[in-house]
Amino acid sequence: MKIHQGYRSLSLKNPVVTIGVFDGVHQGHIFLLDTLVSRARETGGESVVITFEPHPRIVLSSNKKNISFLSTPEEKKKLLERSGIDHLVIIHFTKSFSRMRACDFVEKVLVAETGTRYLIIGHDHHFGYRGEGDYNTIENCAVSAGFMVEQLTGYTTDEVMISSSAIRNALMLGRIEEANRWLGYNYSLKGKVVGGRKIGRKIGYPTANIRPGDKYKLIPADGVYAVETVIDGNGFKGMLSIGRNPTVNRKADRKSIEVNIFNFSTDIYGKEIEVIFRYRLRDEKKFDSTLELAMQMETDRAMAARLLK
């Protein structure tokens, strides 16, 4: 996959193109990308994905506090590369660019710069100023531009139309296994190990406190999870807690992400690690004592080990 920063003066062979943000590159996206690659092969052309950075919501939203995404820009690039596409065109998204009318985008970007010969769009795709561009708009513009347009139906599984929004909602509700099925892979989070209060160590379950590396990466719902932890390319089983630690944190004003890595004692402060969410074990709970908390953690560990076996 060749990555292009910007859309100016691209030299592409009979490009078959699709456009989108592709947050998470989930099963619905893969359905579209598989079609894109197939059409390119059928027509002797190259498959091209046009996407945007930063995410349009970051640029256009007046309140960025509650914005979160399934994938970081680097994760998205890696996921798109796995799909087998030939080219990834990344357009720098600005407020000025957001005001480009739909047909202007078709003429100036898709035709003049990209040389689009065949365009594939999703079932609910909108683009251009205020989202005015839909399938009908594109089809009307395409007639004069001289390229073909194909609109795909939505991808459905578990009787649900797969979308980035549906997956984000599942994660925020703690439905990790459901989200993983819709993604087609296990959701993960990368971050640096930072110092904590070391309370877990005192009760026999030392934890690594994780500070996420991307402020817009979605953090799943509070609770306890069975996870796999990747450190320096090596995988370890473990259990992870997201929440405010109400048993030992009286003020309960700080949320933390802590992973207890099974059979692991190496100092990893300052390292970047990745946690891969596999199963949700339970909600966060306030216990009457640290002894009760330790007993519950023993139960959690046994369950996580069994699920991850």
HELIX and SHEET records of a PDB file:
HELIX    1   1 GLN A   27  THR A   43  1                                  17    
HELIX    2   2 PRO A   56  LEU A   60  1                                   5    
HELIX    3   3 PRO A   73  ARG A   82  1                                  10    
HELIX    4   4 LYS A   95  SER A   98  1                                   4    
HELIX    5   5 ALA A  102  PHE A  105  1                                   4    
HELIX    6   6 VAL A  106  GLU A  113  3                                   8    
HELIX    7   7 TYR A  129  GLY A  131  5                                   3    
HELIX    8   8 TYR A  135  ALA A  145  1                                  11    
HELIX    9   9 SER A  164  MET A  172  1                                   9    
HELIX   10  10 ILE A  176  LEU A  183  1                                   8    
HELIX   11  11 ILE A  199  LYS A  202  1                                   4    
HELIX   12  12 THR A  290  LEU A  308  1                                  19    
SHEET    1   A 6 LYS A   2  GLN A   5  0                                        
SHEET    2   A 6 HIS A  87  HIS A  92  1                                        
SHEET    3   A 6 SER A  47  GLU A  53  1                                        
SHEET    4   A 6 VAL A  16  ILE A  19  1                                        
SHEET    5   A 6 TYR A 118  ILE A 121  1                                        
SHEET    6   A 6 MET A 148  GLN A 151  1                                        
SHEET    1   B 2 THR A 156  THR A 157  0                                        
SHEET    2   B 2 VAL A 160  MET A 161 -1                                        
SHEET    1   C 7 SER A 188  VAL A 194  0                                        
SHEET    2   C 7 ALA A 208  PRO A 212 -1                                        
SHEET    3   C 7 SER A 256  ILE A 261 -1                                        
SHEET    4   C 7 ASN A 234  GLY A 243 -1                                        
SHEET    5   C 7 GLY A 223  ILE A 231 -1                                        
SHEET    6   C 7 GLU A 272  ARG A 282 -1                                        
SHEET    7   C 7 SER A 188  VAL A 194 -1                                        
END                                                                             
